[in-house]
């Protein structure tokens, strides 16, 4: 699991520069920039944007680098929303390409990364790169939209957008970029042929004592020699040379003496101490997509109707490893015939997809609704519905998880920076934000909900959602432990004494905080000791 430190040659690369030196391309980036203002004098100086990752089929592995600039524009698109397009000097902050930087990175990789040893460094393509400028190809393909009615709603949420502060944004030397991804949570891009091939290989592997030959698996039939996306330890190494600098440390590396599950290894990488994986613009989306596709195949099942179950089971059991291997080879060449082997044809007809355990899928959401209905049927209507929306950008704990050096036992206001700067840090550390959310919500549930602030409770059910800039919040249903039915409450509410007791209960459990968390909250007591709330909500 050794990764090594990132050398200076691979540090500070922009998104275009990273794409120019990568062996594979598994995602397309749409960078949408828009001005914070409608004034011609400030529109070019203050920009913010979204980097949206669209996953795509893996093309062939390249044998010479860097890529041509025209090929770069196939996977990188810039859209500017506003009346006054930004000047090149402002776009250089995120889109510049430096010939010297790219050349040094490729020479270092060829010398130190085992995957780059046979890669040719194309001097002609290098000579086409600018010295330090936004490539002309990107400028020519950049689109401009005068108005976009969706812009104001893209980042809507329960709290104001902290990156929209015009005063702080004009003083910033960076363009704040929020990362997001368009993902296939339902596994709809996993074809039935991929699932059938996966199940066949698993059966073949179960019937043999030797390990499956992982190098012979090709499951994305969109090019002549597609890159193996399943069980391929070299995939992430080729996609992210700036993260796996030496070509080592990839998940599912069979040379590792101890097997580590893919999901656990990804968690380890996202929590790596230098935060290289967490802050990358697309890594988290690519590995999530890999997990989703893997789950879609892992949860494929063999289904047979009851009258034919015994006969089907016996025929499937009669298949041997050679039959399955022959079918896989013919399937790869599109020459498989159902008449060649009746038992194998029956096996393929019984392979069905069960997506209930694939996180985020439509089936999984339906399963959640079923559980809620079951709770309502068992416990009655819920007593309280509430939403918990932690203010992560105002919490020292969230900043601490994001790597900011803070003494949580002695917080000083001046250490917490401006709201704008804190929002930039939180937006670029999604794993730290998720850890903070989990810690805070777990403690609230244990100490306040179950702990008795609302009184005895029978059950609760919550679902986590994200909003605008990707921050998390929790919707919670709570069943209080009392014997009142809705009809009983409707009757008792007519009693003045009961109404007063109910009002007293609600006023006791519900408090209102009018503080809008402006970001510079300094509360001083008589001896000038500064106070800061560790867990703002």
N, C-alpha and C positions, 0 to 999 in steps of 0.2 A: 504493500500500500504506500510505498515511498513515492513522493512526488517531486521533491527537490524545490529549492527556492526559484522564484522567477528571475531570470537574468535581466540586466538592464536593457538588453536588445529587444526583449519581448514585453517590456513595461510601457505603458502609456500609448498603446496602439489604438487608433480610432476604429470605429466599426468597419469602414471601407478597407482599412489596412489589414484588419483581422481576416476579412473575407478574401483578400488577395493572396494570403499565404496559407489558407486552409486546404487540406487534401480533399475534404468532402464539403458539400453544401447541403444542409438538411433544413434550412429555413430561409424564407425571404423576409426582408425587413422593410416595413413601411414607416418612414419617419415623417410624422405630421407636425409641422411647426406652425404656430400662430402667434401673432403679436398680442401683448397684453393690453394694448391701447389702440385707439382709432385715430390717433394723431400722427400726421406724417413726420413730425419732429422726433417722435419717440418710438415709432413702430419698428424701426430697424435696430434699435439699441436694446430692446427688451423682448426676448423671445422665450417661449417655452414649448415643449412638444411631447409627443408620445412616440415611443418606438414599439411598433406592433409586430409581433413575430407570427408569420404564417408558415406552418410546416408544409413540406413538399416531399415528393419522392426523391430518393437518393440517386444522383447520377453516378456515372462511372468514376472511379478514382482517377485523379489527374496524375500525369507523369512528368509535367513540367510546370513550374511556377515562376513568377506570379501569374495570376489570371490576366487575360486581356481586359482592358477597361470596359469594352463593350459587353463582355461576359459579366462583369461586376454589376452593370446596370440591369441585368436580368433578375437579380435577387435583391437589389437595393433601389428603393423608390422614395423620392422626397416630394411631399405636398406642402405648399405654404398657403395658409388661409389668411387673407388680409388684402387691403387695397395697395399696399406698398411692399413689394418683394424685398427681402433682406439682401444686403450687399454681401459679396463674397467674404469679406473680412469677418463678418459675424458668423457665417456658416462654417468657417475654418475651425471653430471651436469643437465641432463634432464630426465634420465631414472631410477634413483635410487628408491628403495623401502625401507622404514625404518619401521621395525616392531613396534617400540615404537610409531612412529608418526601415523601409521594406527590405532593402538589399541586406542590411546588417542582420535583420531578423531571419531571412532565408539562409544566409551563410551560417549563422549560429545553429539553426535547426539542422542543416545538412551535416554539420560537424558533430552535433550532440544528440540529435533525436534519431532513434533507430528507424523510424518510419520514413525519414527524409533522405536516407543514405543513397537511394537510387533515383532521387528526384532531380531532374535537370533544372538548373536556374537559367531561365530564358532572358538573355541580355536584351533582345529586341523588345520584349514586353516591359522590361525595366526602364529602357530608354524612353518609352512612351509615357512614363509616370511623371507628374509634375514634381518640381523640387520641393515645394511646400505650399500646396494650394488645393482647392476643391477641383477635382477632375472636371474637365469641360463636358464629358459625357453625362455626369450627374447634373450639371447646370442645365444642359440642353433638354434633359428628360424631366426636370423638375416641373411640376404642375402648380398653377396658382388658381386659387378659388377666391373670388372677391368676397363672398359671404357664405357662411355655413351655419344654417340654423341649428345643426346638431352640436356645434362646438360648446354652447353654453350648457347642454345637458349631458355631455360626455362624462364630466367629473362631478355630477350632482351627487349629493349624499346628505347625511344628517348634520354635517358640520361644514362651515365655510372652507373653501379651498385655500390653504395657507400659502400656496405658491402664487396666488393672484394678488399679493400685496404689491402695488406699483412702486412704492417707495423703496422697498428692499430689493425688488427685482432689477431696478435700474442701476443699483449699486453693485450688483453681482457680476463677477467676471465669467460666470459659466452659464450655459443654457440648461435649465433643469429638464431632464428627460425622464418621463415615467414609462416604465416597461410594462408591456402587457402582451398577451398571446391569444391567438385564435386557435382553440384546441378542439379535437374531436373527442368529447367526453363520452359519447355514446358508442364509440368504436365503429362508426358507420363506414370508415375508410378501410376497415379490415374486411377483406372479401371472404366469401364463403370458401373459395379455393385455398386461401391462406390458412383458414381454420382447419379445413380438411387435411391439408398437408401437415399442419402442426400435429394433429391427433394421430395421423399415420406414423409420423416420426416418433411420437411418444410410445406408441404401441410397438413399433420396431425396436426401440431402445429397451423397452421392458422385456422383450423376448430375447434379447442378446445380453451377454455378460460384459462385452466390451462397451466402452463409452461411444456415444454418438459422434460421428465425424462432423464437427461443427463447421469445418471449412467448406462443406458441400451444400450448405443450406442457402438457397436464394428464394426469398419470399416476396420480393417487390417486382412484379413483372412489368415494369414500365420502361425498361431500356434493355439493351442487348446483354449487358453484364451488370445487373443491379447489385448494389452493395448489400451485404447481409445485415439486416437490422436486428435480428434475434440471435442471441448467443454469439455475438461478435465483439470480442474485447477490444478490437482495433477501431471500432466505430467512433467512440467519443474521443479517442486519441487523435484521429484524423480530423474530426470536426473542430476541436479546440486545442490547437498546438500551444496557445498562450496559457492554457490551464494545466495541461499535461506536457510540460516543456520537454522532458527527456523521453517521452514515449512510454512511460511506465505509470502504474497506479490505476489502470482502468478497471472498472467492475467486471466480474466474471472472467478474470484472467486465470486460465487453467493451470498456469505454472505456479500459482500461489499454493503453498502446502495446506492452508486451511481455507475451506470454502466459505465465502461470505455471500449472503443473499443480496440480490440486486437492490432491493428496497433499502436494506440496512446500509449498504455501501453508499448509496446516493445520499442518505441522511448524514453519513459521515462526511462526505464531500461538501455538502451544503453547510456544515458546521465547522469546516476547516478553519484553522486559526488565523490565516491571513485573509480570509473571506473572499478569495478570488472567484469561487464558484457562485457564491451568493450574489455578488455584485455584477456578474456578467449579464449582458443584456438579454441573452436567450437561453442560457444553459438550463435554467430551472424549467422552462417550457418544453424544451426538447426531451429532457429525462422524464418529465411527467407524461409526455406523449408516449414514450417508450413503455412506461409502466402501464398505461391504459391499454395499449395494443397487446402487451404481454398478458394482462388480465383477461382481455377479451378472448384470447386463445386458451389460456389456462382453464377458464371456466366453461369451455366447450364440453358438452356431455353427449354420450350415446343414449338415444332415446328410442325405445321400441314399444309398440302397443302390447298390452298384456297377452292377447291370444297368440302373438307371434314371438313372445319374448324368449321362450325356451329354445325354439328352433333357431332364432337369430343368434342367441348366445353360443350355441353349439357351432354354427357356421363360422362365426367370428373367431372362436377359439381355435378352429382348425387352420386358420391362416398362419403361415410361417414368415420368418424375417425376409426371405428372398422374394415372396409374393409382394410384400409391402414395398420393398426396395425397388422392384420392377415397376410397380404402380407409380411410385414417386418419380422415377426417371421418365416414364411416359407422360406423366402429368406436366413435368417441366418442359417437355417437347410438344405438348398439346396433342399427343397421339394416344391417349388412354381410351380404351374401348370397354364398355360395360359388359360386353359379351365374352371377354377373354377370361374373366374370373367372376363367377356368380357370387361367391362368398364376399369378395372384396367389394363388388358393386353394392351388396346389401349393407356392408359396413359404412360405405360412403353415404348411402341414403339415410342412415340413422344418426349421422352427426348433426346436431342442432346446437345453436348458440343460446346460452343462458347468461344474461347480462346483469343479473341482480347484484352481483358482488363487484361490479366495475364502478368505482367511485365517480359520482357525478352524472351517471347515465340516467336516462329517463326511467328505466326500470328501478334503479336504486331510489329515485325520488318517489316513485309510486310505492315502494316498500316502506318509506318513511311515513307517507300518508296513511298507509294501512296500520302502522303501529299507533299513530295518533288516534285513528278511528277506534282501534281496540282499547286504548286507554279511556276514551270518552265512553265507550260502551261499558267498560268495567267500573270506572270511577265517577261517571257523570260529566257534566259540562265543567270545563276548567274555571277556576275562580279568578285568576289574574293572568293577563297577557302583558308582558313587558319586553322592552328592547334594551340590551346593554351595549353601549357604544363607547369603548375605552378611547380616551384622548391620548393616543400614543405619542403624538408630537410634543405633548406637554409633560410627559413622564420621564423623570431621570432614570427609572428602571429600564424603559425601552431604549434610551440612549446608551445606557451601560451595556445592554445586550448587543447593541450595534457597534460596540468597540470604543465608545467615548470614555476617556479616563475620568471616572468620578468616584468619589468616596460617598457611598450611599448613606453613611452614618453622619456625614457632615456636608450637606449640600449647600453650595454657595450660588446665589442667583447669577453672578457674573460668569460662572462656568457653563451656563446653559445656553449661551449664544442667543441669536434672534430666532423668532418663530420661523422665518424663512429658511434659515440655515438648518434648524432642527428638522423641518419638513423635508429638506433635501436628503439629510442623513437617513431618516426613517424610510423614505421612498426607495432608497438604494439598498436597503437591508431588509428584504421581505422575510427572511428566516428569523432574524432577530425580532421583528415585529410580531410574527406568529408565536414565538416563544413568550414574548411579553403578554400577548393576548391569552395564551393558554394558562400562564401563571396567574394572571389577574382573575380570569373567569373561574378557574378552579377554586381560588380562595374565596371569591364571592359566593359561589355555590355552597362551599363547605361551611363558611362562617356566618353568612347572612341568610341564605335561602334555607338550607338544611339546619343551620344553627339556631333558628327560631325568631329572627327579626319579624317575620311575617306571621308568626304563630306556628303551631303544628301543621305540617303538610303531609299529604298522602303520596304525592307523586309530582314529578316535573318532567317536561320534555322540551328540549331546545334544539334549534338548528342554526348553523353558522352560515352567514352570507358575507360577501364582500361588496364594497361600494366604490364609486368614483375612482380614487387613486389606489384602490386595492386594499384599503384598511378593512379590518374584520369587525363584524358585530354579531350579536347573538339575539335571536328571537326566542322567547321562553314562555311556555304555558305552565301554570302552577295550579295544582289542585290542593286547596286548603282542607285540613282534616276537621270537617264539621259535618253535621247531619242535615244542613239546610239544603233543600231542593230549590230550584228556581221558583217554583210555585209557592213554596213556603216563604221565601224572601219577599216575593211580591205581596204576600198577605201581611207579613210582619212589618214591612216598611211603612205601613199605614199607622203603626204605633209610634207616637212621638218619642217615647223613651228608647225604643229600639233604634230609631233614626239618630238620636244623639249619640248612642253608643257606637253605631256604625261610623258616624262622622269622626268621632274621637279615634277610632281604630285607623281609619284612612289617613287622618292628619298625623298619626303617630308613625305610620310606615312610609308615608310619601313626603319627601322634602323637596323644596325647589331652590335651585342655585341659579341666581341671576347673573353670575360672573360669566362673561363671554370668552374668557381665556384669551385675552389680547396678546399674550406672549411676554408681557413685561410686568408680571404681577409681583409687586414688591409690597409685602405686608410687614410693617415694622411695629414692634412693641416699644414701650417706653425706653428700654435699654438698647434699642437699635438692633436687636437680633433679628436677622432675616429668616423668614419662614417660607417653605415651599411644600406644596402638597405632593406626596410621592405617588398617589394613585388618583389623579383627576379622572372624572367620568364625563 
